[in-house]
């Protein structure tokens, strides 16, 4: 958690405000051209900094609940603590940095921007990802990247069972162990261009790509389009 002496910008004390009042205040400060604000005493509240469409930097000094930063565009959000479900859900653009761990469904359906989790992520991280980049320094839980449609996941640690189940497009990189791949996912050789991309994506967060033994996972395209004659494959997969 951020110490009081390290807080920067305009401070908003959440302890006596409702969630609606906090978010309204953030929007008001953004329209006034404020560049940076810090929320203190978040106390695990849900729905903080949702629907933001400004590049104003928002720092949250403590843990947050569900859906933090969701439905936002051009947001620059830093969370100094752990997160509940679905942090960054449907993020359109911008960046969310979590200096802690995230619960289930982190970055669900995120369409753009970058979400970096410096701790671990729970089950179904990156579920139905639609274009964003998701970076997890630690491990991810089972069924992560389920039905991933576009985008990129970089997992520096281990991945739980059924990784990338029913993936359509996009790519996943895992630096640790993979418990098992889900239906229609396969390994693909990692290229020099991949390593260059990994270094560029991880470097800004103080992570060195070459300290990890990354493996690349993509769609196998065996179930990519349903065909009646292949029904047995679908039955076996599900």
Buried (B, 14 or more C-beta within 10 A) or exposed (E): BBEEEEBEBEBBEBEEBEBEEBBEBBBEBBEEEBEEBBBBBBEBBBBBBBBBBBBBBBBBBBBBBBBBBBBBBBBBBBBBBBBBBBBBBBBBBBBBBBBBBBBBBBBBBBBBBBBBBBBBBBBBBBBBBBBBBBBBBBBBBBBBBBBBBBBBBBBBBBBBBBBBBBBBBBBBBBBBEBEEBBBBBBBBEBEEEBBEBBEEBBEEBEBEBEEBEBBBBBBBEBBEEEEEEEEEBBEEEE
